[in-house]
Amino acid sequence: MKNIKSQSGFTLIEMLVYSTVVSVAFIIIGNIVLQVNRVQNRLSSERFLQQQTIFLSNKLSYNIHNAAQIEEISPEQIKLVTQDLLNADTEYEYKFYKFENGSLWYAHDIDPNPSVLNWTKESDDAITITQGNFIVKDNVLIVDMELSKNNTHYNFKATYAVRQPSS
């Protein structure tokens, strides 16, 4: 008769304990990886919003500082009159900025079809301007907007010295 106790191997209970420990370890590691991924996505969204804000600010700043005058200002829209600084003989050009439908729109009289300055909503990297205002106080234009992407929000406020709108 063979002695059963002398055979080497794992018992069923030892295998169940081993598989439970390994399963718990994989669950913990999986949760850590998911948390790191979420933080990385949030930071990436914040960085992208900051870059877009800088782009929008530079575009606005250039056109506002080079404007001969501001023709019209409302909380949703601004109309600038500009002239080519390199060629004083050129005619004035009108440039429009308007907050509408979650975007900052830009157009000018040479190409009156407006284009979106922030990424469109069809994009995977969609940026929405949840709030946007143009305000003028004492020859200072205040641009106030909140950008949003993937539940990440970024507030932007800039001030620019301007010439008074014509009456």
Summary of the structure (lengths in Angstrom):
residues: 167
radius of gyration: 29.3
end to end distance: 113.4
largest distance: 113.5
contacts: 423
relative contact order: 0.14
helix: 34%
strand: 35%
